[in-house]
Amino acid sequence: MSKLSKLKADLRRHASPEKAKLLQGFFKTGPGQYGEGDIFLGVTVPNSRAVAKKYHDLSFDEIKALLQSKIHEERLTALLLLVHLYQTTENKKQIYDYYLAHTRYVNNWDLVDLTAHKIVGAHLEDKPRDILYKLAKSDLLWERRISIISTFHFTNKKDFKDAIALAEVLLHDKHDLMHKAVGWVLREIGKKDIEVLKTFLKKHYKEMPRTALRYAIEKFPEEKRQAYLRGKI
């Protein structure tokens, strides 16, 4: 049995039909929903991480084959392996390029959130970041989410410029998942520098989608939160 076959077998040993049913509802896999057609085994993220760690020496070609799976947890494991490979290989550009060329497989919010900043964000730390603005205007929801989530790598280093700029670009995105992503990034900026967040809110809070605003001010004192929500700042 190949390593790839063994990996798939190990994932299935952690599978739970009951959890799979819950996950298929949670990740909106029904007709017309954002995760339409996605198939779950019912494997937790910690168990997926454990399997990825066990098979950390899977070849790049095997990881590529795994990423094209119809099974959500197999794609997740492939992406976790790509993160590991990016962090350990000298040819980081190959992994970065491959990730961006195959965003159609990074096709649910958890897949983006667990990997985009660790590959795309990390790679762009000392490079031009024009690609993020291109992704922010993509018709593909997941590419737009990759654009803003990638900025976590920068904000962790107190580099807020692109996160703020992309939050402004994506502020009125049509999709609730983007409102959550923008609000989440803004909240994390506030943890690093509350004045940067307050400056953004002063300019935009009255026009922000409620979901984005609620996420952004989640850590504020209750009285201050309510003032923002009532538009009384």
C-alpha positions as CSV (number, residue, x, y, z in Angstrom):
1,M,0.0,0.0,0.0
2,S,1.4,3.4,-1.0
3,K,1.9,6.2,1.7
4,L,-1.0,8.1,0.1
5,S,-3.3,5.1,0.5
6,K,-2.2,4.6,4.1
7,L,-2.9,8.3,4.8
8,K,-6.4,8.0,3.4
9,A,-7.0,4.9,5.4
10,D,-5.8,6.6,8.6
11,L,-8.2,9.5,8.0
12,R,-11.0,7.0,7.7
13,R,-10.1,5.4,11.0
14,H,-10.9,8.8,12.6
15,A,-14.1,9.3,10.7
16,S,-17.5,9.7,12.3
17,P,-20.7,9.5,10.3
18,E,-22.6,11.5,12.9
19,K,-20.0,14.2,12.9
20,A,-19.9,14.2,9.1
21,K,-23.6,14.9,9.0
22,L,-23.2,17.8,11.4
23,L,-20.2,19.2,9.4
24,Q,-22.1,19.0,6.1
25,G,-24.7,21.3,7.6
26,F,-22.3,23.6,9.4
27,F,-20.2,24.1,6.2
28,K,-23.3,24.7,4.0
29,T,-23.0,21.9,1.5
30,G,-26.6,21.9,0.3
31,P,-27.8,22.9,-3.2
32,G,-27.0,26.6,-3.9
33,Q,-25.0,27.0,-0.7
34,Y,-21.3,28.1,-0.6
35,G,-20.0,24.6,0.1
36,E,-22.4,22.8,-2.3
37,G,-21.4,19.2,-2.9
38,D,-18.5,19.1,-0.4
39,I,-18.2,15.6,1.2
40,F,-17.1,15.1,4.8
41,L,-15.8,12.0,6.6
42,G,-16.4,13.6,10.0
43,V,-12.7,13.9,11.0
44,T,-11.7,16.7,13.5
45,V,-9.1,19.2,12.7
46,P,-6.7,17.9,15.4
47,N,-7.0,14.4,14.0
48,S,-6.4,15.8,10.5
49,R,-3.3,17.6,11.8
50,A,-2.1,14.4,13.5
51,V,-2.4,12.4,10.2
52,A,-0.6,15.2,8.3
53,K,2.2,15.1,10.9
54,K,2.5,11.3,10.6
55,Y,2.8,11.6,6.8
56,H,4.9,14.8,6.7
57,D,7.3,13.2,4.2
58,L,4.7,12.6,1.6
59,S,6.0,13.7,-1.8
60,F,4.9,16.9,-3.5
61,D,3.2,14.8,-6.3
62,E,1.3,12.8,-3.7
63,I,0.2,16.0,-1.9
64,K,-1.0,17.4,-5.3
65,A,-3.1,14.2,-5.9
66,L,-4.6,14.4,-2.4
67,L,-5.6,18.1,-2.8
68,Q,-7.8,17.2,-5.8
69,S,-9.9,14.9,-3.6
70,K,-13.7,15.3,-3.3
71,I,-13.3,14.6,0.4
72,H,-13.0,17.8,2.5
73,E,-10.7,16.3,5.1
74,E,-8.4,14.9,2.4
75,R,-8.1,18.4,0.9
76,L,-7.5,19.8,4.4
77,T,-4.7,17.3,5.1
78,A,-3.1,18.1,1.7
79,L,-3.2,21.8,2.6
80,L,-1.7,21.2,6.0
81,L,1.1,19.2,4.3
82,L,1.6,22.1,1.9
83,V,2.1,24.4,4.8
84,H,4.6,22.0,6.3
85,L,6.4,21.7,3.0
86,Y,6.4,25.5,2.5
87,Q,8.0,25.9,5.9
88,T,10.7,23.3,5.3
89,T,11.6,23.5,1.7
90,E,14.1,25.9,0.0
91,N,11.9,26.2,-3.0
92,K,9.1,28.1,-1.3
93,K,8.0,29.9,-4.4
94,Q,7.0,26.5,-6.0
95,I,4.6,25.9,-3.1
96,Y,3.3,29.5,-3.1
97,D,2.7,29.4,-6.9
98,Y,1.0,26.0,-6.7
99,Y,-1.3,27.1,-3.9
100,L,-2.5,30.2,-5.8
101,A,-2.9,28.1,-9.0
102,H,-5.2,25.7,-7.3
103,T,-7.5,27.9,-5.2
104,R,-10.5,25.9,-6.6
105,Y,-9.5,23.2,-4.1
106,V,-9.1,25.6,-1.2
107,N,-12.8,25.9,-1.3
108,N,-14.2,26.3,2.2
109,W,-13.5,28.9,4.9
110,D,-11.6,26.5,7.2
111,L,-9.3,25.5,4.4
112,V,-8.5,29.1,3.7
113,D,-8.2,30.2,7.4
114,L,-5.8,27.4,8.3
115,T,-3.4,27.9,5.5
116,A,-3.6,31.2,3.5
117,H,-1.5,33.3,6.0
118,K,1.0,30.5,6.4
119,I,1.8,30.3,2.7
120,V,0.6,33.4,0.8
121,G,1.0,35.8,3.7
122,A,4.4,34.4,4.7
123,H,5.7,34.4,1.1
124,L,4.7,38.0,0.6
125,E,6.3,39.3,3.8
126,D,9.2,40.9,2.0
127,K,7.7,41.1,-1.5
128,P,5.2,43.3,-3.4
129,R,1.6,42.4,-2.4
130,D,-0.3,43.4,-5.5
131,I,-1.6,39.9,-5.9
132,L,-3.7,40.3,-2.7
133,Y,-5.6,43.2,-4.3
134,K,-6.2,41.1,-7.5
135,L,-7.5,38.3,-5.4
136,A,-9.8,40.7,-3.5
137,K,-11.6,41.5,-6.8
138,S,-11.9,37.9,-7.8
139,D,-15.4,36.4,-8.6
140,L,-14.3,33.4,-6.5
141,L,-15.3,33.8,-2.9
142,W,-12.4,31.8,-1.6
143,E,-9.9,33.9,-3.4
144,R,-11.3,37.0,-1.9
145,R,-11.1,35.3,1.5
146,I,-7.5,34.3,0.9
147,S,-6.7,37.9,0.2
148,I,-7.7,39.2,3.6
149,I,-6.8,36.2,5.7
150,S,-3.3,36.2,4.2
151,T,-2.8,39.6,6.0
152,F,-2.7,37.8,9.4
153,H,0.9,37.1,8.7
154,F,1.6,40.9,8.5
155,T,-0.7,42.0,11.3
156,N,1.1,39.5,13.7
157,K,4.2,41.6,13.0
158,K,2.2,44.9,13.5
159,D,2.3,45.6,9.8
160,F,-1.3,46.8,9.3
161,K,-1.2,48.7,6.0
162,D,-2.5,46.0,3.6
163,A,-5.0,44.6,6.1
164,I,-6.6,48.0,6.5
165,A,-6.5,48.7,2.7
166,L,-8.0,45.3,1.9
167,A,-10.7,45.6,4.6
168,E,-11.7,48.8,2.8
169,V,-11.8,47.1,-0.5
170,L,-13.9,44.2,0.8
171,L,-16.0,46.1,3.3
172,H,-19.2,45.9,1.1
173,D,-18.6,42.4,-0.3
174,K,-21.9,40.7,-1.0
175,H,-21.1,37.6,1.0
176,D,-21.6,37.2,4.8
177,L,-18.4,35.0,5.0
178,M,-16.4,38.0,3.8
179,H,-18.1,40.3,6.4
180,K,-16.9,37.8,9.1
181,A,-13.4,37.7,7.6
182,V,-13.1,41.4,7.5
183,G,-14.4,41.8,11.0
184,W,-12.1,39.1,12.3
185,V,-9.0,40.7,10.8
186,L,-10.0,44.1,12.2
187,R,-10.5,42.6,15.7
188,E,-7.0,41.0,15.5
189,I,-5.6,44.4,14.5
190,G,-7.3,45.9,17.6
191,K,-5.5,43.4,19.8
192,K,-2.2,44.6,18.5
193,D,-3.0,48.3,18.2
194,I,-6.4,49.6,19.4
195,E,-5.8,53.0,17.9
196,V,-5.4,51.6,14.4
197,L,-8.8,49.8,14.8
198,K,-10.5,52.9,16.3
199,T,-9.2,55.0,13.4
200,F,-10.7,52.6,10.9
201,L,-14.0,52.4,12.8
202,K,-14.3,56.2,13.0
203,K,-14.2,56.4,9.3
204,H,-16.4,53.3,8.5
205,Y,-18.4,52.0,11.4
206,K,-21.7,53.6,10.2
207,E,-21.5,51.9,6.8
208,M,-20.1,48.6,7.9
209,P,-22.2,45.4,7.5
210,R,-23.4,44.5,11.0
211,T,-21.6,41.2,11.0
212,A,-18.3,42.8,10.3
213,L,-18.8,45.5,12.9
214,R,-19.8,43.0,15.6
215,Y,-16.7,40.9,14.9
216,A,-14.5,44.0,14.9
217,I,-15.7,45.3,18.3
218,E,-16.2,42.0,20.0
219,K,-13.4,42.7,22.6
220,F,-14.6,46.2,23.4
221,P,-16.3,46.9,26.7
222,E,-20.1,46.3,26.5
223,E,-21.0,50.0,26.8
224,K,-18.6,50.9,24.0
225,R,-19.9,48.0,21.9
226,Q,-23.5,49.2,22.2
227,A,-22.5,52.7,21.4
228,Y,-21.0,51.6,18.1
229,L,-24.0,49.4,17.3
230,R,-26.4,52.3,17.9
231,G,-24.3,54.6,15.8
232,K,-23.7,56.9,18.8
233,I,-19.9,57.2,18.8
